[in-house]
């Protein structure tokens, strides 16, 4: 008999979580203005808001934290991080930052001008926010197949090379500071990008003399999918695939709170010494000196260890199979989600789950609230709220996909928790015909509104 799959770790410490009643949750979400970000963590039973900084660090990472060097300049911890980035990712130059959006801020403060165009595959919220804040354009060149949640193809996060070349042909070179390739493609459902597509994007960037930036929060998960899905890579290690993937990039930004499995930290890395030097002033102004950049020494140490652990196959297999497990439970109940299951999350197709809620009433947010009321489970909307308003017309943008992202923290929950999530979603799905009203905005900020928006139920 074949042995069943088991996690590649054992648990040494636990944290208690609290259950609540539906009546309590009804009051709490109302007090939170129907914004899931405003809920207190103690009001949440299973927290799938994000996989960013919410994972469980290993014994090796905690040990490394105890050896952190907190010197302001030239700390040993900085050089530990530098060596890991060089050895694992292949970049000679980097600037530490406190998280991924800070890395974007340092880079884009240097390279973006008003009127610029940055093509890519489904820019995520902070990336798009940083671009549009600078009055530039985030141009989506993702393959059309990504908009069909029920279509199963192995690399649904790919860039459409024809769309990208059209953008590069039609836009003056000086108006394109870089092309952004997000691995894995979060907004499209945690979907991977093939090595063939990486090479194709790189070739177009070289042809038109444009820099290639990789948004790399979940690069290791992307490498896992290349190993398990792309012909010719099945016998390569994850680390070998990572090295090749980044060999095609000029710049990488990373929120290390994902695939480096730390609670805080990020960086921007460069192949060009000149660009690295040009970005230093914005690191010093906004983050800190170039050898700590908003991070403590102990966090840099943990990050260095996490880059190594996070690129090991056994760890990645355990992590991604848990996401697949949740997907398989939803399959049993007939609940539609972005297929195949993504690397870090299940993205539930809210349009199909709640067909009677008008798009103007924020379908995915409505589903997120219903799931919270059902079982105290917190996800996050990836739909019209996150899409924000058009920066010119100020009209609401309604994307093709209305998704509820259930982001699974690394090494944190068991499959019993996945069972609870699946049944809670089934209960909502079973009463979908009765859910016909959503929410309206009563307060919003002019950019990245979904973090702080206030809503009111439509009666």
C-alpha positions in Angstrom: 0.0 0.0 0.0 1.3 3.5 -0.9 2.0 5.7 2.1 -0.3 8.7 2.5 1.1 12.2 2.1 2.3 13.8 5.4 3.6 17.3 6.2 7.4 17.8 6.1 7.5 19.3 9.6 6.3 18.7 13.2 4.7 21.2 15.5 6.6 22.5 18.5 4.4 25.4 19.6 0.7 26.4 19.3 -1.3 29.6 19.5 -4.9 29.5 20.7 -7.6 30.9 18.5 -11.1 31.8 19.5 -14.5 30.7 18.2 -17.5 33.1 18.3 -21.2 33.1 17.7 -22.9 34.4 14.6 -24.6 37.2 16.6 -21.2 38.4 17.8 -19.8 38.3 14.3 -22.8 40.3 12.9 -22.1 43.0 15.5 -18.3 43.0 14.9 -18.5 43.2 11.1 -21.0 46.1 11.4 -18.7 47.9 13.7 -15.9 47.3 11.2 -18.0 49.1 8.5 -18.1 45.8 6.6 -14.4 46.0 5.9 -12.7 42.7 6.8 -9.4 44.6 7.3 -10.9 46.4 10.3 -11.8 43.3 12.2 -9.7 42.5 15.3 -7.7 39.3 15.0 -9.4 37.9 18.1 -12.7 38.2 16.2 -11.4 35.8 13.5 -11.3 32.1 13.8 -9.4 31.1 10.6 -7.5 34.1 9.1 -7.0 33.8 5.4 -6.8 37.6 4.8 -3.2 37.1 3.6 -0.2 34.8 3.5 2.1 37.8 4.0 4.0 37.6 7.2 1.5 35.2 8.7 3.5 32.0 8.4 5.2 30.0 11.1 9.0 30.4 11.1 11.2 27.3 11.6 13.5 26.5 14.5 16.5 27.5 12.3 14.9 30.9 11.6 14.2 31.5 15.3 17.8 30.5 16.1 19.1 32.9 13.5 17.1 35.7 15.1 19.0 35.3 18.3 22.2 35.9 16.5 21.0 39.1 14.8 23.5 42.0 14.6 21.7 45.3 15.3 24.5 47.5 14.2 23.3 50.5 12.2 25.8 50.1 9.4 27.6 47.1 8.1 25.9 44.5 10.3 26.8 40.8 10.0 23.1 40.2 9.4 23.2 42.4 6.3 26.0 40.3 4.8 24.2 37.1 5.7 21.2 38.4 3.7 23.5 39.6 0.9 25.2 36.2 0.6 21.8 34.4 0.5 20.5 36.7 -2.3 23.6 36.2 -4.3 23.8 32.5 -3.9 20.2 31.6 -4.3 18.9 34.4 -6.6 22.0 35.5 -8.4 21.8 39.2 -7.8 25.0 41.1 -6.8 23.3 44.3 -5.5 20.3 44.8 -3.3 18.7 47.2 -0.9 16.8 45.9 2.1 13.3 47.3 2.8 10.7 46.7 5.5 8.4 44.9 3.0 7.5 44.5 -0.7 5.6 47.7 -1.2 8.6 49.6 0.3 10.8 47.9 -2.3 8.4 49.1 -5.0 8.5 52.6 -3.6 12.3 52.8 -3.6 12.5 51.5 -7.2 9.6 53.4 -8.7 10.7 56.7 -7.0 13.8 56.3 -9.1 12.6 55.1 -12.5 9.0 56.2 -13.1 7.9 59.5 -14.5 4.4 60.9 -15.1 2.9 59.4 -18.3 5.1 56.3 -18.3 3.7 52.9 -19.2 4.6 49.7 -17.3 3.3 46.5 -19.1 3.0 43.3 -17.0 0.8 40.4 -16.0 -2.0 41.5 -13.7 -0.2 44.0 -11.5 -1.2 43.5 -7.8 -2.7 46.3 -5.7 0.3 47.9 -4.3 2.2 47.7 -7.6 -0.6 49.3 -9.5 -1.1 51.8 -6.7 2.5 52.9 -6.8 2.4 53.2 -10.6 -0.9 55.2 -10.7 0.1 57.4 -7.8 2.9 58.6 -10.0 0.4 59.2 -12.8 1.7 56.4 -14.9 -0.1 53.5 -16.5 -0.1 49.8 -15.4 -0.9 48.0 -18.6 -2.2 44.4 -18.2 -0.9 42.0 -20.8 -2.0 38.7 -19.1 -3.2 35.9 -21.3 -7.0 36.0 -21.9 -7.4 32.4 -20.6 -6.7 33.7 -17.1 -10.2 35.2 -17.1 -11.9 31.8 -17.5 -11.9 30.4 -14.0 -12.9 26.9 -15.0 -10.3 26.5 -17.7 -7.5 24.2 -16.6 -4.1 25.0 -18.1 -0.7 24.7 -16.3 0.6 28.3 -16.6 -2.4 30.6 -16.4 -0.3 33.5 -15.1 1.6 33.9 -18.3 2.1 37.2 -20.2 0.5 37.3 -23.7 3.6 37.9 -25.7 1.7 39.4 -28.6 0.0 41.9 -26.3 3.4 42.8 -24.8 5.1 43.3 -28.1 2.3 45.5 -29.3 2.7 47.6 -26.2 6.5 47.8 -26.7 6.0 48.7 -30.4 3.4 51.4 -29.8 5.0 53.1 -26.8 8.1 55.3 -27.0 11.1 53.5 -25.4 11.7 56.4 -23.0 8.1 55.9 -21.7 8.7 52.3 -20.6 10.9 52.2 -17.5 10.5 48.4 -17.2 8.2 45.4 -17.9 6.9 43.8 -14.7 6.6 40.0 -14.5 4.8 38.8 -11.4 5.7 35.2 -10.4 3.3 33.7 -9.4 0.6 35.9 -10.8 -1.4 36.8 -7.6 -4.3 38.8 -9.1 -5.0 36.0 -11.6 -5.4 33.5 -8.8 -1.9 32.6 -7.7 -1.2 31.2 -11.1 2.3 30.4 -12.2 4.4 31.7 -15.2 6.3 29.1 -17.3 10.0 29.3 -17.9 9.2 29.4 -21.6 7.1 32.5 -21.0 9.9 34.0 -18.8 12.3 33.6 -21.6 9.9 35.0 -24.1 9.3 38.1 -22.0 13.0 38.5 -21.5 13.7 38.2 -25.3 11.2 41.0 -26.0 12.7 43.2 -23.3 16.1 42.8 -24.9 14.8 43.3 -28.4 13.2 46.7 -27.3 16.0 47.6 -24.8 13.7 47.6 -21.8 14.5 46.4 -18.3 12.7 43.4 -16.9 11.6 43.5 -13.3 10.3 40.4 -11.5 7.8 40.9 -8.7 9.0 37.9 -6.8 7.0 37.5 -3.6 6.1 33.9 -4.5 9.0 33.0 -6.8 9.7 29.7 -5.1 6.1 28.5 -5.5 6.5 29.5 -9.2 9.6 27.4 -9.5 7.8 24.5 -7.9 5.1 24.6 -10.6 7.8 24.8 -13.3 9.4 21.7 -11.8 6.1 19.8 -11.6 4.4 21.0 -14.8 7.0 22.1 -17.4 8.7 19.5 -19.6 12.5 19.5 -19.2 12.5 20.7 -15.6 11.3 17.6 -13.7 14.8 16.5 -12.8 16.1 20.0 -11.8 16.1 21.2 -8.2 13.9 24.1 -7.2 17.1 26.1 -6.5 18.4 25.4 -10.1 15.1 26.5 -11.5 15.2 29.7 -9.4 18.7 30.5 -10.6 17.6 30.2 -14.2 14.4 32.2 -13.7 16.2 35.1 -12.3 19.0 35.0 -14.9 16.5 36.6 -17.2 15.7 39.5 -14.9 17.4 42.9 -14.5 15.6 43.8 -11.2 13.6 41.9 -8.6 11.4 43.2 -5.9 10.3 40.9 -3.1 8.0 40.9 -0.1 9.9 38.4 1.9 6.9 37.9 4.1 5.7 35.3 1.6 8.3 32.8 0.2 11.1 33.7 2.7 8.6 32.9 5.5 9.3 35.9 7.7 7.0 38.2 9.6 8.6 41.4 8.2 11.0 42.3 5.5 11.7 42.7 1.8 14.2 44.0 -0.7 14.9 45.2 -4.2 17.8 43.6 -6.0 19.7 44.7 -9.2 22.1 43.4 -11.8 23.2 47.0 -12.5 25.5 48.7 -10.0 24.5 52.1 -11.4 20.8 51.6 -10.8 21.5 50.2 -7.3 23.4 53.4 -6.5 20.6 55.6 -8.0 18.1 54.0 -5.8 20.1 54.3 -2.6 18.9 57.9 -1.8 15.3 56.8 -1.7 16.2 53.8 0.5 18.0 56.2 2.9 15.1 58.8 2.8 12.2 56.4 3.2 13.6 53.2 4.8 16.9 53.5 6.5 20.6 53.2 5.8 21.5 50.9 2.9 22.7 48.1 5.1 19.5 47.8 7.1 16.7 49.6 5.1 14.0 49.4 7.7 14.8 45.9 8.9 16.3 44.8 12.2 19.4 42.5 12.1 17.4 39.6 13.5 14.9 39.9 10.7 17.6 40.0 8.1 19.0 36.8 9.6 15.7 35.0 9.6 15.1 36.2 6.0 18.4 34.7 4.8 17.5 31.3 6.3 14.0 31.5 4.9 15.3 32.0 1.4 17.1 28.8 1.7 14.3 26.8 3.4 11.7 28.3 1.1 13.4 26.9 -2.0 13.5 23.3 -0.8 11.1 20.9 -2.6 9.8 19.0 0.5 8.7 22.3 2.1 7.1 23.6 -1.1 5.3 20.3 -1.7 3.8 20.3 1.7 2.7 24.0 1.3 1.2 23.6 -2.1 -0.5 20.3 -1.4 -2.5 22.0 1.4 -3.8 24.5 -1.1 -4.7 21.6 -3.5 -6.4 19.8 -0.6 -8.7 22.8 0.0 -9.4 22.9 -3.7 -10.3 19.2 -3.8 -12.8 19.7 -0.9 -14.4 22.6 -2.9 -14.6 20.3 -5.9 -16.6 17.8 -3.8 -19.2 20.5 -3.1 -19.2 22.0 -6.6 -17.9 25.4 -5.6 -16.2 27.2 -8.5 -12.8 28.7 -8.0 -9.9 29.8 -10.2 -8.6 26.5 -11.6 -6.1 24.9 -11.2 -5.5 25.7 -7.5 -2.9 28.4 -7.0 0.3 28.3 -5.2 -0.7 30.3 -2.1 -4.4 30.6 -2.1 -7.8 29.4 -3.4 -9.6 32.2 -5.3 -13.3 31.6 -5.2 -15.3 32.7 -8.2 -17.7 35.1 -6.5 -19.7 35.8 -9.6 -20.6 32.2 -9.9 -21.2 31.7 -6.2 -23.4 34.8 -5.8 -25.1 35.2 -9.2 -27.8 37.5 -7.9 -25.7 40.3 -6.4 -25.2 43.2 -8.9 -21.6 44.1 -9.8 -22.2 47.6 -8.5 -22.7 46.1 -5.0 -19.3 44.4 -4.8 -19.8 40.7 -5.3 -16.6 39.4 -3.9 -16.7 41.6 -0.9 -20.3 40.4 -0.3 -19.1 36.8 -0.4 -16.2 37.6 2.0 -18.7 39.0 4.5 -21.0 36.0 4.1 -18.1 33.6 4.8 -17.1 35.6 7.9 -20.7 35.6 9.2 -20.9 31.8 8.5 -17.9 30.7 10.4 -15.5 33.5 11.4 -13.3 32.9 8.4 -11.6 36.0 6.9 -10.6 36.2 3.3 -9.9 39.2 1.1 -11.7 40.6 -2.0 -9.9 40.7 -5.3 -12.5 42.4 -7.4 -14.1 45.8 -8.0 -13.1 47.2 -4.6 -9.4 46.3 -5.2 -9.6 47.4 -8.9 -10.3 50.9 -7.6 -11.5 53.8 -9.7 -10.2 54.8 -13.1 -7.5 57.5 -12.3 -8.9 59.7 -15.1 -12.7 59.3 -15.2 -13.0 58.4 -11.5 -15.6 55.7 -12.5 -15.5 52.4 -10.7 -13.6 49.7 -12.6 -15.3 46.3 -12.9 -12.7 43.6 -13.6 -13.5 40.4 -15.5 -12.9 38.4 -12.4 -14.6 38.9 -9.0 -12.6 36.7 -6.7 -12.5 36.0 -2.9 -9.0 35.1 -2.1 -8.4 32.6 0.7 -4.7 33.0 1.3 -3.3 30.1 3.4 -0.5 31.0 5.8 2.6 28.8 5.6 3.0 26.0 8.2 0.1 27.5 10.3 -3.2 25.6 9.8 -4.0 21.9 9.6 -6.2 20.2 7.0 -8.9 20.1 9.6 -9.1 23.9 9.2 -9.3 23.4 5.5 -12.3 21.1 6.0 -14.1 23.9 8.1 -13.4 26.4 5.4 -14.9 24.1 2.7 -18.0 23.3 4.6 -18.6 27.0 5.5 -18.3 27.9 1.8 -20.7 25.1 1.0 -23.2 26.5 3.5 -23.0 29.9 1.8 -23.2 28.4 -1.6 -26.3 26.4 -0.7 -28.2 29.6 0.2 -26.8 31.6 -2.7 -30.2 32.2 -4.3 -31.3 34.1 -1.2 -28.3 36.5 -1.3 -29.4 39.3 -3.6 -28.0 42.5 -1.9 -24.5 43.7 -1.4 -22.9 46.9 -0.1 -22.3 50.5 -1.0 -19.4 52.7 -0.2 -19.9 55.5 2.4 -16.2 56.5 2.6 -13.1 55.8 0.5 -9.6 57.0 -0.1 -8.6 58.1 -3.6 -6.1 55.2 -4.1 -5.8 51.7 -2.8 -9.2 52.2 -1.2 -9.9 48.6 -0.3 -7.6 48.7 2.7 -9.6 51.5 4.5 -13.0 51.6 2.7 -16.2 51.9 4.8 -19.3 50.2 3.6 -23.0 50.0 4.4 -25.3 47.1 3.7 -27.9 47.7 1.0 -31.3 46.7 2.5 
